Amino acid sequence: MKRGKVLTVQAVMTFVALVFFLAMGHFGAIRLVQYQQLHQLNAFNEVALRRSESLVDHGIDALDKIARNGPLDCSPAAMQAVRLSVYRHGAVKDVRGVTSDGLVRCSAYPETLEFDKGWVTRADMLETNRKEYHLFRVEHFFSNALGVMRDTGNHEGIVAIIGVGTSLFDILPAELAQDSVIRLETANGDLVAGPEGALPDEGIVLSASSNRYPISTTMAVSRVALSAWNAESYIPVMVLAALLGLVSGILVSRTYLRPTDPLCDMDRAIARGEFLPHYQPIFELVNKRIIGAEVLLRWKKTDGSIWTPARFIELAENSGRINEITWNVLRTSLREMHAALVSDSEFKLSINVVPRQFMESGFIDNLYRMVKDSGINTDRITVEITEREPFDDIEDAVIAVARCRKLGFRIAIDDVGTGHSGLSQIQSLSVDILKVDKFFVDAINDDSTAPIVIEMLVRLARERGMNIVAEGIETDEQARALVKCGVAFGQGYLISPAIPSLKFLALYGQELAETGSAEKTRGPINTAA
């Protein structure tokens, strides 16, 4: 191909990649901004709800103090004492003595009775999380208030009238306040504070309900106002998208213009032994002690570069070459890790297989024969079933897993929570180990749902006699959070990325020398294996 034509093709492909990444960046940036806005608006709405709950708390506190003096007898002296209590609780505007049915007997400030537009009976009051208290709306001619009734016995009660000012909801930034609505309502839909009428047609509407009192807050914000608020992350995302588009376009165009046959490259790599095992430590989270390793496939190219499976695994699986690669890498890893597997009774080696490969006729027999011929006990080997594809027949899978475990191997399910395995499939397979995907580890300190999912998996594992291993641990904060969730083992960059055998054995030997645990189970590890 002539140089001018090559440059034209490169320019076109780079331009297409740039446009594509910019389009994706635009949609991604919009989603990111919307997510950030929604998160902050939810936080604002929660603040409004907490403030409303605090108002009710003030009313209850005032009634508790009054009730300590016994039933309210409506005498001038008693009402004078009540007025003093009201004065000390700024949110409480009036205290009234009522019958058990809610009818007003007397008021600390009788003049406020003239402002009442309506008054509910006991039957219309709402229960709170404290059975002696009931909540209701008090309608005034110019505004509404909250009423809190406390039963005091002798068919009587006392009510605190709580004013809800507009400043209660003065929580939004100035650019949103003019085009936003915040309401406080009781559980039966009575409006206590905020504008009446329908909510805006165009906008985001958020609601939050109290788990202590029968109240809820609703926030509605105009999309026009949102479009210009808190959108600082848009430009950086678009700049990053443009850079990625340019780089991707150049790389794709170079790849496209370079004549090559990937399958021939792979066959030559197999013949030259370019597919090699790397090892990532598996360790105890509490003390960082290495107890094993996961074998991870790498392609060491002739130019010295290292390719991860993401660049070739799909081609290897679809072309059927994954079987030969797997057996070659397993044979190499058994040889390289032989000393550790034989000498250290706690050390385990994990290998990855996809369901299709695991279910192939003869796979388990070949695996058993290769491990036994290497002089290694099968209980030192963990077979990790990855979730890039589901099992075609779960009943056959259950039989195969049971047979593999009977031969002494341990079985793990990889990428739990993000792949094809549901809880029912995990329970059916009766495996030994669940490996929590890096997705949940990354989010454990930022997303409140991640610890919930991990704790659920831990409970499931304990009930089924399984172990839990968390993948992709990068920080001590993540490790501590996982320990708090009940996870005992993990792997990730916190200890080491996947590394060649010599580096791994050196790291492992150093860790054993520092802990002194080698003296209990084995002699020195030969790092030159």
Buried (B, 14 or more C-beta within 10 A) or exposed (E): EEEEEEEEBBEEBBEBBBEBBBEBBBEBBBEBBEEBBBEBBBEBBBBBBEBBBEBBBBBBBBBEBBBEEEBBEBEEEBBEBBBEBBEEBEBBBBBBBBEBEBEBBBBBBEEBEEBBEEBBEBEBBBEBEEEBBBBBBBBBEEBBBBBBBBBBEEEBBBBBBBBBEEEBBEBBEEEBBEBBBBBBBBBEEBBBBBEEEEEBEEBBEBBBEBEEBBBBBBBBBBEEBBEEBBBEEBEEBBEBBBEBBBBBBBEBBEEEEEEEEEEEBBBEBBEEEBBBBBBBBBBBBEEBBBBBBBBBBBBBEEEEEEBEBEEBBEBBBEEEBBBBBBBBBBBBBBEBBBBBBBBBEBBBBBBBBBBBBBBEEEBBEBBBEBBEEBEBEBBBBBBBBBBBEBBEEBEEBBEBBEEBBEBBBBBBBBBBBEBBBEEEBBEBBBBBBBBBBBBBBBBBBEEEEBBEBBBEBBEBBEEBEBBBBBBBBEBEEBBBBBBEBBBBBBBBEBBBEBBBBEBBBEBBBEBBEEBEBBEEEBEEBEBEE
